[in-house]
Amino acid sequence: GNFTGIGDCNHCCHPPCHARQNCRTDLCAYCLRACGKQEKSVVCYFTNWAWYRSGIAKFRPENITASLCTHIIYAFASLDETTLAIVPSDSWADIDNKFFELVTALKDYGLTVLIGIGGWNNSAGNRWSRLLSNSTARTAFVASVITFMKKYNFDGLDMDYEYPGCPQGNRTAGLPTDSENFNCLMSELKTAFGEKYLLTAATAGGKKLIDECYNMKELCQIVDWVNVMAYEYHSSSDGETGANAPTCGTNSSWGAVETVKYYINEVECPADKIVLGIPFYGQTFTMVDTSPAQFGVPVSGPGTAGTYTSNAGTLAYYEICLLIKSSYNYGYSPINDSYAWSGNQFISYDSPTDIIRKSCLINKWFNLKGAMFWTLDYDDFSDACGCGSYPLLTTLNQELRCLNSSRIQCY
């Protein structure tokens, strides 16, 4: 049915919004525990590069807590520039250090393990357009994927080409036929996979990318589900502080609710084929002035790179909670969710409170298939902040899989 009146931001489950939006207080109690009778999927992305980090940030397959995931997507394999076949992206990690073997061994604990292909870096250039536009190359690619999955013991493929028809968001970089040919490739993969392998796709969360880069209605019909990247709605390139992944949007910008409603009502993607993406990292900003520290103020650029992740503009959750624990202020906005600040630095991020709110969206408002997150190594897996290991992922499991443990109290 049409979800226009369900899951809108007048029906929210966080008390601070009541005065602002006259929210239904009965739904707040209703959403205090989101888990229901049907256990939801929790799709965990594992990256093969986090082990190159140092200290508390070093993440290997042994750091995965299998009981907290229903599915793991191994990020990433690559599309070879020359052969247009699927290949390991880092044979030193994947094969020599046995990461493929170690991650797929978690299937013994009941997990389903997929190989992801693409990612932001591997989506650049014209390799994907060359593959998509050539039916012979597509046939060879499908065969290479099946051989790859058999050889390395994967249960399926997650297609993470960002994005069909507009590589890395550039509408002029791809071919006009890429979107339709992408669905041809996905259909050919699905036919070849049959019932033996899963086929999923990581898809955009913003309206412009959904409309310009995909035939999303058809894609939803082909795949087993879509992993919707409902984050990076704002960054420092906007020229002002903004929310990385707000639960609810505003009159001028989207949040997770608007994305899900668009997928269901406009794209006509079945709710049980939608897995909502949640970021375990924050977007950071360098403000022009140190006061006021709030959303919507001018910025001069991205925030300072993290001690461990070393990327200006983003911080892992464990880096954020360590900053708050040491010196940063933090707060919660019913419109923009969690944030932290110190001096001219401003961070928009997802806290356990936001995980609870989004779990309500998944389970109660829209009855989606589940949640995915980017990534395992961004959570505080080593308990550096003293809130317990995997505070965000544990909260997600409490809400979506009724994990019986105490509420996480963290920043």
C-alpha positions in Angstrom: 0.0 0.0 0.0 0.9 3.7 -0.1 3.0 4.8 2.9 2.4 8.5 2.6 1.0 8.7 6.2 3.2 6.0 7.8 6.7 6.7 9.0 6.5 10.4 8.4 8.4 12.5 10.9 5.2 13.5 12.9 5.2 9.9 14.0 8.6 9.6 15.7 9.8 7.9 18.8 12.2 10.4 20.3 10.8 12.7 23.1 12.6 15.9 22.0 10.6 16.0 18.9 7.2 16.2 20.7 7.1 20.0 21.2 8.4 20.7 17.7 6.1 18.4 15.7 3.3 17.4 18.0 4.4 13.8 17.8 2.2 11.0 18.9 3.5 10.0 22.4 1.9 6.6 22.2 4.3 5.7 19.4 7.2 6.6 21.6 6.4 3.8 24.0 5.6 1.6 21.0 9.1 2.2 19.6 11.0 1.8 22.9 11.8 -1.7 21.7 11.7 -2.1 18.0 12.2 -5.8 17.7 9.1 -7.8 16.7 8.2 -11.4 15.9 10.2 -11.5 12.7 13.9 -11.3 13.0 15.5 -8.9 10.6 18.6 -9.2 8.5 21.8 -7.5 9.8 24.2 -7.2 6.9 27.8 -6.5 7.9 30.4 -5.1 5.5 33.9 -6.3 6.1 36.7 -4.4 4.5 40.0 -6.0 3.4 42.0 -2.8 4.1 41.3 -2.0 7.8 44.1 -4.5 8.8 46.6 -2.0 7.5 45.7 0.4 10.3 47.6 0.5 13.6 46.7 -0.1 17.2 43.1 -0.3 18.2 42.1 0.3 14.6 43.6 -2.8 13.1 40.8 -5.1 12.0 41.2 -8.6 10.8 38.7 -11.4 10.2 39.3 -12.7 13.7 37.8 -9.5 15.1 34.3 -10.3 13.6 31.7 -11.4 16.2 29.7 -13.8 14.1 26.6 -13.8 16.3 26.0 -10.1 15.5 25.6 -10.5 11.8 23.2 -12.5 9.6 25.1 -11.8 6.4 28.6 -10.5 5.7 29.6 -8.7 2.5 33.3 -8.9 1.8 34.5 -5.5 0.4 35.7 -5.7 -2.2 36.7 -7.6 -5.3 37.5 -5.6 -8.4 36.5 -5.4 -12.0 39.8 -5.9 -13.9 40.6 -3.0 -16.1 41.8 -5.2 -19.0 40.0 -8.5 -18.8 36.7 -7.1 -17.4 36.5 -10.1 -15.1 36.1 -10.2 -11.3 39.5 -10.4 -9.5 40.7 -10.1 -5.9 41.4 -6.4 -5.1 44.3 -7.2 -2.7 45.7 -10.7 -3.2 48.1 -10.2 -0.3 45.2 -9.9 2.1 42.6 -11.9 0.3 44.7 -15.0 -0.6 48.2 -14.8 0.9 46.8 -13.9 4.4 43.7 -16.1 3.8 41.1 -13.4 4.4 38.8 -15.0 1.9 39.1 -18.3 3.7 38.8 -16.9 7.2 35.7 -14.8 6.5 33.9 -17.6 4.6 34.7 -20.0 7.4 32.2 -18.0 9.5 29.5 -19.8 7.4 30.0 -22.6 10.0 28.2 -20.2 12.5 25.2 -19.9 10.2 26.3 -16.7 8.4 25.8 -16.1 4.7 28.9 -14.5 3.1 28.8 -12.6 -0.1 31.6 -11.0 -2.2 31.1 -7.4 -3.0 32.5 -6.0 -6.2 33.2 -2.3 -7.0 33.2 0.3 -4.3 33.9 3.9 -4.9 37.5 3.6 -6.1 36.8 0.7 -8.5 33.8 2.6 -10.0 36.0 5.2 -11.6 36.9 5.4 -15.3 35.2 3.6 -18.2 35.7 -0.1 -17.3 32.1 -0.5 -16.2 30.8 1.2 -19.3 32.9 -1.1 -21.5 31.6 -4.1 -19.7 27.9 -3.1 -19.7 27.9 -2.1 -23.4 29.3 -5.4 -24.6 27.0 -8.4 -24.4 29.9 -10.8 -25.0 31.9 -9.2 -22.2 28.9 -9.4 -19.9 28.6 -13.1 -20.6 32.3 -13.7 -19.8 31.9 -11.6 -16.6 29.0 -13.7 -15.4 31.1 -16.8 -15.9 34.0 -15.3 -14.1 31.8 -14.4 -11.1 30.5 -18.0 -10.8 34.0 -19.4 -11.1 35.2 -16.9 -8.4 32.4 -17.7 -6.0 32.9 -21.5 -6.4 36.7 -21.1 -5.9 36.5 -18.9 -2.8 33.3 -20.3 -1.3 31.1 -17.3 -1.4 27.3 -17.5 -1.2 26.5 -14.6 -3.6 27.4 -11.3 -5.1 26.8 -7.7 -3.9 27.1 -5.4 -6.8 28.5 -2.0 -5.6 29.0 -0.1 -8.8 28.7 3.6 -7.9 26.8 4.4 -10.0 25.3 2.9 -13.2 25.1 5.6 -15.7 27.1 8.1 -13.7 30.5 6.7 -12.4 31.3 8.3 -9.1 28.2 10.5 -9.5 29.4 12.1 -12.8 26.4 11.9 -15.2 28.6 12.8 -18.2 31.3 10.1 -17.5 29.2 7.0 -18.4 27.3 6.1 -21.5 23.6 6.9 -21.9 22.8 3.2 -22.1 24.6 2.2 -18.9 21.6 2.2 -16.7 19.6 -0.2 -18.9 22.6 -2.3 -19.6 23.4 -2.5 -15.9 20.0 -4.1 -15.4 20.7 -6.5 -18.3 23.9 -7.6 -16.6 22.0 -8.0 -13.3 19.3 -10.0 -14.9 21.9 -12.2 -16.6 23.7 -12.7 -13.3 20.4 -13.6 -11.6 19.5 -16.1 -14.3 22.9 -17.8 -14.0 22.8 -17.8 -10.2 19.4 -19.5 -10.0 18.6 -20.5 -6.4 22.2 -21.3 -5.6 23.6 -17.8 -5.1 22.3 -14.5 -3.8 22.4 -11.3 -5.8 22.2 -7.9 -4.1 23.0 -4.4 -5.0 24.3 -1.4 -3.0 22.2 1.5 -4.2 22.1 5.3 -3.8 20.1 7.0 -1.1 19.6 10.4 -2.7 16.8 11.3 -5.2 19.1 12.7 -7.9 21.3 9.6 -8.1 18.3 7.3 -7.9 16.6 9.1 -10.8 19.6 9.7 -13.0 21.7 6.6 -12.5 19.3 3.7 -12.3 16.1 2.1 -13.6 15.5 1.3 -9.9 12.0 -0.2 -10.3 13.3 -2.9 -12.7 16.5 -3.4 -10.6 14.4 -4.1 -7.5 12.5 -6.8 -9.3 15.7 -8.5 -10.4 17.8 -8.7 -7.1 17.2 -10.5 -3.9 17.4 -7.1 -2.1 19.0 -3.6 -2.3 21.4 -2.3 0.3 20.3 1.4 0.3 23.2 3.7 1.2 21.2 6.1 3.3 24.1 8.3 4.3 26.3 11.1 3.1 23.3 13.3 2.5 25.6 16.2 3.5 29.3 16.8 3.5 31.7 19.7 3.7 31.3 20.3 -0.1 27.9 21.8 0.7 29.7 24.8 2.3 28.0 24.3 5.7 27.6 21.8 8.5 25.0 19.2 7.8 23.7 15.8 8.9 25.5 12.8 7.5 22.5 10.4 7.8 19.5 12.0 9.4 16.6 9.8 10.2 14.1 12.5 9.1 14.8 15.1 6.4 13.7 18.7 6.2 11.8 20.7 3.7 14.9 21.1 1.6 16.8 17.8 2.1 16.2 14.1 2.5 16.8 11.7 5.4 16.3 8.0 5.7 12.5 8.3 6.0 12.3 10.2 2.7 14.6 7.8 1.0 12.6 4.7 2.1 9.3 6.3 1.2 10.6 7.1 -2.3 11.8 3.6 -2.8 8.4 2.2 -1.7 6.0 4.7 -3.2 7.7 6.0 -6.3 10.1 3.3 -7.3 7.7 0.6 -6.1 10.4 -1.4 -4.5 8.9 -4.0 -2.1 9.6 -3.2 1.5 10.9 -6.7 2.1 13.6 -6.1 -0.5 14.9 -3.0 1.2 17.9 -3.1 3.6 18.5 0.3 5.1 22.1 1.4 5.3 23.5 3.0 8.4 26.9 4.6 8.7 29.2 3.6 11.6 31.3 6.7 10.8 30.7 10.5 10.9 31.0 13.4 8.5 33.3 16.1 9.8 33.6 19.8 9.1 35.9 22.7 9.8 33.7 25.6 10.8 34.6 29.2 9.7 33.8 30.3 13.3 34.0 28.4 16.5 30.5 29.7 17.6 27.8 28.7 17.2 28.6 25.1 16.8 25.4 23.8 15.1 24.0 22.5 11.9 23.8 25.0 9.0 26.8 27.2 9.8 29.5 28.0 7.2 32.5 25.7 6.8 35.9 26.2 5.2 36.4 22.5 4.4 36.4 19.0 5.8 37.2 18.2 9.4 40.7 17.1 10.5 41.7 13.6 9.6 41.4 11.0 12.3 44.3 9.5 14.2 43.6 6.0 12.9 41.5 6.4 9.7 43.6 9.3 8.4 40.9 10.6 6.1 39.9 14.3 6.2 36.1 14.7 6.3 35.3 11.4 8.1 35.9 9.7 11.4 35.2 6.2 12.6 32.7 5.9 15.5 35.5 4.8 17.8 37.5 7.9 16.9 34.4 10.1 17.6 33.6 8.5 21.0 37.3 8.8 22.1 37.2 12.5 21.2 34.0 13.0 23.2 35.5 11.0 26.1 38.5 13.2 26.2 37.3 16.7 25.3 34.6 17.1 22.7 31.1 18.3 23.6 28.2 16.3 22.2 24.5 16.7 21.7 21.4 15.4 20.0 19.1 17.2 17.5 15.6 15.7 16.8 16.0 17.0 13.3 19.6 16.1 12.5 20.4 13.3 15.1 23.8 13.2 17.0 26.6 15.7 16.7 29.8 16.6 18.5 32.1 19.7 18.4 35.2 21.3 19.8 36.8 24.6 18.6 36.2 24.8 14.9 35.6 21.1 14.4 32.1 19.7 14.0 31.0 16.1 13.6 27.6 14.6 12.5 27.3 10.9 13.4 25.1 8.0 14.4 25.0 7.2 18.1 23.2 4.2 19.8 20.2 6.6 20.1 20.1 7.0 16.4 20.4 3.3 15.8 17.3 2.8 18.0 15.4 5.4 16.0 16.3 3.9 12.7 15.5 0.4 13.9 12.0 1.7 14.7 11.9 2.9 11.1 13.0 -0.5 9.8 10.8 -2.7 12.0 7.7 -0.6 12.9 7.3 2.1 10.4 8.0 0.3 7.1 8.7 -3.4 8.0 11.8 -3.5 5.9 14.0 -6.5 5.3 16.7 -5.3 7.7 19.7 -3.1 8.1 23.2 -3.0 6.7 26.0 -0.8 7.9 29.3 0.6 6.7 31.5 -0.9 8.3 32.5 -3.4 10.9 35.8 -1.8 11.5 34.3 1.6 12.1 32.4 0.5 15.2 34.2 0.5 18.6 35.0 -3.2 18.2 37.9 -3.1 20.6 35.9 -1.3 23.4 38.3 1.6 23.3 35.6 3.9 24.7 34.5 1.6 27.6 30.9 1.1 26.4 31.5 -2.5 25.5 32.7 -3.9 22.2 30.6 -3.2 19.1 28.2 -0.7 20.8 26.5 0.3 17.6 26.2 -3.2 16.2 25.0 -4.6 19.5 22.3 -1.9 19.7 21.2 -2.8 16.2 20.9 -6.5 17.2 19.0 -5.6 20.3 16.4 -3.7 18.2 16.2 -5.9 15.1 17.0 -9.4 16.4 15.8 -9.1 20.0 19.3 -9.7 21.4 18.8 -10.0 25.2 21.3 -7.7 26.8 21.4 -4.4 28.6 20.9 -1.2 26.7 24.2 0.4 25.5 25.0 3.7 27.2 27.5 5.5 25.0 28.1 8.8 23.3 
